[in-house]
């Protein structure tokens, strides 16, 4: 619930970039963690609270080892929304002081960027797994030979300026194309090949603007269109912003490249402001502890303490909060999501030096950040 980038895990709340973990609250950048809360960069740990950079530990509170009884007593004292918010504030202060690895790159060779695993020669890439020979790719799984692409899944190969595909080969300037090859300037086409300027086709070949041609006709007309596009300056460019059906501040782009309304409109993007009349004030008082919240909350209209937009609590959500002993959130789902996205570094690299051995590193941590940023060798020595 309210978690992002979670793999092979269960019963997590407000967690971020977590693998193979169970029963956690506010766990970040961690793996194999059980029955813990407010932890960052911990591995193979159980029953840890307010901890960072731990490996193979149990019953630790603020990185201090306690007896099982003392640990449970101290954790049990932290109940209710107000107290947990104070703990969360304390947790973020701890995180700002901790030692960090220059980037989240694991079992990879010749890679730069962030959140890269089991990959080779992926330069300026982010959220890449089991991939090789890519550059400027944001989110890729088993990708090869890609340039300037985003959200590329399950063996996409030899593509440029593409977004949101599965199992493709040699496609360019496309989005949402699945299991297809030799496709240009098309969208939402599946199990097809040799398409140009097509939308919504399935099991088709040699089509231009959704019209069927013979192979010879297709190749001749395609070259004619490309020649024209080169004259107009359209060739080699992705679809223009002017035809986007989405406003900028309601897209994922705004999470990684946040612009003000003035900046966005200056770049030609659309923008939408909330209708203040649509936000109702909250009359219902949320109980501090989940044990004091009645079933009637599911019929109440709540107002986000941050953006003032309204949101609801549904029955399965309430059950989850009760099972996990979590207080009712005071922010709407969108603001909670935005808070999690703030945990990520920007998709940008800075050239800097390891703060221990002075080795040159390319890091997503800006030089003015408060964290101690180490190269991989120095980080491993420090943590393990």
PyMOL commands that set and color helices and strands:
alter all, ss='L'
color gray80, all
select helices_A, chain A and resi 68-76+81-97+215-232+241-243+248-250+253-256+261-266+276-278+290-292+295-299+315-324+333-341+376-383
alter helices_A, ss='H'
color red, helices_A
select strands_A, chain A and resi 4-7+10-13+16-19+22-55+58-61+64-65+99-101+105-106+113-117+120-123+125-129+132-141+144-153+157-166+169-175+181-184+193-196+205-208+211-212+302-303+310-311+350-353+360-363+372-374
alter strands_A, ss='S'
color yellow, strands_A
deselect
rebuild
show_as cartoon
